């Protein structure tokens, strides 16, 4: 069964007397464990699609089923609940609390979920271990590099064990070397079975994914698989 099923999704915005068609009858299936990049130029509809998949917005027409639940007609409270349970967000600007430690930043979704402090700390520490930042758990964002801050953001996205990791231009504020390290981290998480959707306008970033969905003028203009990354060369025998 598909984890994400969009069927004939449209999204219109009304600006005065003008109607903007951000998405036009988009249908898309994403299965559990896929690593997908959504690409498109400015105005193509990729941000609107991300907001719909992330339950930050609702469609004007069509059906969206997430992990077996029809979320197309949910109210704001229901959408907030399913976001907290099903989706981990990674943003271009990190969105970390500046005065809180890495551990505290990662704990935040668990506070909203009502977990006790012992379980919160254990799960937050585990998430930081997953992204290679356990030794930096007590550091604040201004004591970390941009790449470390984004790793904290990834850990925070993972801590609730969501169905989807949804990343919006996750390397946009990073230099090319650090961006490549973050994409390598996504590759490792994908190999562990996480479902990852990366929204980007950069071709080299999209090519880290195993599938690229291309949008243009609110419609899907392409949907193509990517070859798997080359295997690491075997170590020579001793």
FIMAR-207679 format. One record per residue (C-alpha): residue in three letters; chain; x, y, z. Coordinates in pm, whole numbers, plus 50000, padded with zeros to 5 digits. Example, Ala and Ser with C-alpha at 12.3 -4.5 7.8 and 13.67 -1.06 7.14 Angstrom:
BEGIN
aa, ch, east, north, up
ALA, A, 51230, 49550, 50780 .
SER, A, 51367, 49894, 50714 .
***
This chain:
BEGIN
aa, ch, east, north, up
UNK, A, 50000, 50000, 50000 .
UNK, A, 50125, 50349, 49918 .
UNK, A, 50234, 50568, 50208 .
UNK, A, 50131, 50880, 50013 .
UNK, A, 49853, 50882, 49754 .
UNK, A, 49759, 51205, 49584 .
UNK, A, 49470, 51172, 49340 .
UNK, A, 49383, 51461, 49104 .
UNK, A, 49501, 51721, 49356 .
UNK, A, 49442, 52086, 49269 .
UNK, A, 49516, 52395, 49477 .
UNK, A, 49385, 52740, 49387 .
UNK, A, 49446, 53072, 49561 .
UNK, A, 49224, 53376, 49515 .
UNK, A, 49397, 53713, 49503 .
UNK, A, 49131, 53976, 49456 .
UNK, A, 48957, 53895, 49130 .
UNK, A, 49244, 53673, 49013 .
UNK, A, 49261, 53295, 49065 .
UNK, A, 49608, 53138, 49088 .
UNK, A, 49623, 52767, 48998 .
UNK, A, 49924, 52651, 49200 .
UNK, A, 49858, 52280, 49136 .
UNK, A, 49648, 52127, 48860 .
UNK, A, 49515, 51770, 48892 .
UNK, A, 49837, 51621, 49033 .
UNK, A, 49839, 51246, 49099 .
UNK, A, 50135, 51089, 49278 .
UNK, A, 50211, 50767, 49465 .
UNK, A, 50503, 50732, 49707 .
UNK, A, 50565, 50403, 49884 .
UNK, A, 50722, 50347, 50223 .
UNK, A, 51102, 50366, 50216 .
UNK, A, 51128, 50572, 49895 .
UNK, A, 51377, 50859, 49862 .
UNK, A, 51219, 51119, 49632 .
UNK, A, 51327, 51463, 49516 .
UNK, A, 51066, 51715, 49401 .
UNK, A, 51211, 51965, 49155 .
UNK, A, 51085, 52263, 48965 .
UNK, A, 51155, 52628, 48887 .
UNK, A, 51007, 52913, 49088 .
UNK, A, 50629, 52911, 49047 .
UNK, A, 50614, 52546, 48943 .
UNK, A, 50407, 52442, 49246 .
UNK, A, 50673, 52249, 49440 .
UNK, A, 50631, 52453, 49760 .
UNK, A, 50254, 52412, 49740 .
UNK, A, 50296, 52038, 49691 .
UNK, A, 50531, 52022, 49990 .
UNK, A, 50278, 52210, 50207 .
UNK, A, 50002, 51969, 50105 .
UNK, A, 50211, 51656, 50164 .
UNK, A, 50324, 51803, 50498 .
UNK, A, 49962, 51875, 50603 .
UNK, A, 50042, 52246, 50631 .
UNK, A, 49770, 52320, 50374 .
UNK, A, 49468, 52146, 50222 .
UNK, A, 49375, 52093, 49859 .
UNK, A, 49099, 52274, 49671 .
UNK, A, 49003, 51952, 49489 .
UNK, A, 49118, 51592, 49485 .
UNK, A, 49211, 51339, 49753 .
UNK, A, 49519, 51297, 49972 .
UNK, A, 49558, 50973, 50167 .
UNK, A, 49854, 50960, 50408 .
UNK, A, 49941, 50625, 50566 .
UNK, A, 49586, 50501, 50513 .
UNK, A, 49416, 50817, 50644 .
UNK, A, 49226, 51058, 50420 .
UNK, A, 49359, 51399, 50526 .
UNK, A, 49197, 51598, 50244 .
UNK, A, 48911, 51736, 50455 .
UNK, A, 49068, 51750, 50802 .
UNK, A, 49032, 52063, 51013 .
UNK, A, 49330, 52256, 51150 .
UNK, A, 49344, 52065, 51480 .
UNK, A, 49334, 51728, 51306 .
UNK, A, 49605, 51839, 51061 .
UNK, A, 49825, 51955, 51349 .
UNK, A, 49788, 51617, 51518 .
UNK, A, 49875, 51417, 51207 .
UNK, A, 50173, 51646, 51134 .
UNK, A, 50315, 51578, 51478 .
UNK, A, 50268, 51201, 51442 .
UNK, A, 50350, 51137, 51078 .
UNK, A, 50586, 51406, 50946 .
UNK, A, 50934, 51526, 51040 .
UNK, A, 51027, 51861, 50885 .
UNK, A, 51375, 51986, 50793 .
UNK, A, 51391, 52350, 50684 .
UNK, A, 51648, 52556, 50497 .
UNK, A, 51684, 52796, 50792 .
UNK, A, 51715, 52518, 51058 .
UNK, A, 51444, 52679, 51282 .
UNK, A, 51627, 52600, 51606 .
UNK, A, 51570, 52777, 51937 .
UNK, A, 51887, 52987, 51981 .
UNK, A, 51904, 52967, 52362 .
UNK, A, 51832, 52593, 52384 .
UNK, A, 52090, 52315, 52364 .
UNK, A, 52091, 52067, 52077 .
UNK, A, 51933, 51808, 52308 .
UNK, A, 51656, 52047, 52412 .
UNK, A, 51585, 52145, 52051 .
UNK, A, 51550, 51778, 51955 .
UNK, A, 51323, 51712, 52256 .
UNK, A, 51067, 51976, 52155 .
UNK, A, 50834, 51756, 51943 .
UNK, A, 50825, 51505, 52229 .
UNK, A, 50718, 51775, 52475 .
UNK, A, 50423, 51855, 52247 .
UNK, A, 50350, 51481, 52228 .
UNK, A, 50329, 51463, 52609 .
UNK, A, 50616, 51221, 52678 .
UNK, A, 50780, 51218, 53021 .
UNK, A, 51124, 51374, 53065 .
UNK, A, 51316, 51046, 53091 .
UNK, A, 51179, 50905, 52766 .
UNK, A, 51221, 51241, 52593 .
UNK, A, 51588, 51258, 52685 .
UNK, A, 51657, 50898, 52583 .
UNK, A, 51489, 50939, 52244 .
UNK, A, 51652, 51278, 52179 .
UNK, A, 51997, 51138, 52260 .
UNK, A, 51932, 50844, 52026 .
UNK, A, 51827, 51082, 51745 .
UNK, A, 52146, 51285, 51792 .
UNK, A, 52346, 50962, 51774 .
UNK, A, 52173, 50879, 51445 .
UNK, A, 52307, 51201, 51290 .
UNK, A, 52652, 51176, 51448 .
UNK, A, 52606, 51463, 51695 .
UNK, A, 52585, 51293, 52034 .
UNK, A, 52903, 51470, 52157 .
UNK, A, 52745, 51810, 52082 .
UNK, A, 52420, 51749, 52274 .
UNK, A, 52495, 52023, 52528 .
UNK, A, 52592, 52291, 52274 .
UNK, A, 52369, 52577, 52162 .
UNK, A, 52317, 52667, 51792 .
UNK, A, 52563, 52962, 51803 .
UNK, A, 52831, 52718, 51920 .
UNK, A, 52784, 52493, 51617 .
UNK, A, 52860, 52511, 51245 .
UNK, A, 52584, 52536, 50984 .
UNK, A, 52619, 52167, 50905 .
UNK, A, 52591, 52074, 51272 .
UNK, A, 52282, 52292, 51311 .
UNK, A, 52119, 52117, 51016 .
UNK, A, 52206, 51779, 51169 .
UNK, A, 52029, 51889, 51487 .
UNK, A, 51729, 51983, 51272 .
UNK, A, 51738, 51636, 51110 .
UNK, A, 51757, 51473, 51455 .
UNK, A, 51456, 51679, 51568 .
UNK, A, 51267, 51563, 51256 .
UNK, A, 51348, 51199, 51333 .
UNK, A, 51277, 51197, 51706 .
UNK, A, 50903, 51130, 51677 .
UNK, A, 50969, 50833, 51445 .
UNK, A, 50761, 50990, 51166 .
UNK, A, 50638, 50815, 50853 .
UNK, A, 50795, 51084, 50632 .
UNK, A, 51105, 51302, 50652 .
UNK, A, 51017, 51615, 50451 .
UNK, A, 51310, 51846, 50371 .
UNK, A, 51261, 52189, 50212 .
UNK, A, 51582, 52309, 50039 .
UNK, A, 51786, 52150, 50323 .
UNK, A, 52123, 52264, 50183 .
UNK, A, 52014, 52616, 50084 .
UNK, A, 52207, 52788, 50366 .
UNK, A, 52514, 52563, 50349 .
UNK, A, 52833, 52569, 50145 .
UNK, A, 52873, 52296, 49884 .
UNK, A, 53096, 52071, 50098 .
UNK, A, 52865, 52086, 50400 .
UNK, A, 52562, 52044, 50174 .
UNK, A, 52715, 51725, 50033 .
UNK, A, 52764, 51595, 50388 .
UNK, A, 52396, 51658, 50471 .
UNK, A, 52287, 51481, 50153 .
UNK, A, 52514, 51189, 50242 .
UNK, A, 52333, 51176, 50578 .
UNK, A, 51997, 51160, 50397 .
UNK, A, 52138, 50877, 50187 .
UNK, A, 52230, 50684, 50502 .
UNK, A, 51884, 50743, 50649 .
UNK, A, 51723, 50624, 50323 .
UNK, A, 51928, 50304, 50338 .
UNK, A, 51793, 50250, 50690 .
UNK, A, 51439, 50252, 50546 .
UNK, A, 51326, 50608, 50613 .
UNK, A, 51086, 50765, 50361 .
UNK, A, 51246, 51093, 50250 .
UNK, A, 51110, 51371, 50028 .
UNK, A, 51349, 51654, 49941 .
UNK, A, 51214, 51969, 49775 .
UNK, A, 51485, 52150, 49580 .
UNK, A, 51557, 52356, 49270 .
UNK, A, 51914, 52225, 49246 .
UNK, A, 51979, 51938, 49005 .
UNK, A, 52290, 51811, 49186 .
UNK, A, 52096, 51791, 49515 .
UNK, A, 51802, 51611, 49351 .
UNK, A, 52033, 51349, 49202 .
UNK, A, 52111, 51216, 49549 .
UNK, A, 51753, 51080, 49558 .
UNK, A, 51643, 50755, 49396 .
UNK, A, 51352, 50920, 49212 .
UNK, A, 51299, 51271, 49077 .
UNK, A, 50951, 51420, 49032 .
UNK, A, 50960, 51736, 48818 .
UNK, A, 50689, 52002, 48832 .
UNK, A, 50611, 52275, 48582 .
UNK, A, 50316, 52513, 48582 .
UNK, A, 50142, 52318, 48858 .
UNK, A, 50158, 51982, 48681 .
UNK, A, 50393, 51684, 48695 .
UNK, A, 50624, 51721, 48395 .
UNK, A, 50842, 51419, 48470 .
UNK, A, 50881, 51129, 48712 .
UNK, A, 51201, 50931, 48669 .
UNK, A, 51396, 50677, 48875 .
UNK, A, 51762, 50743, 48951 .
UNK, A, 52033, 50477, 48945 .
UNK, A, 52156, 50361, 49286 .
UNK, A, 52477, 50517, 49412 .
UNK, A, 52795, 50329, 49316 .
UNK, A, 52904, 50070, 49568 .
UNK, A, 53213, 50147, 49772 .
UNK, A, 53518, 49961, 49639 .
UNK, A, 53598, 49646, 49830 .
UNK, A, 53895, 49659, 50062 .
UNK, A, 54195, 49465, 49929 .
UNK, A, 54262, 49137, 50110 .
UNK, A, 54531, 49158, 50380 .
***
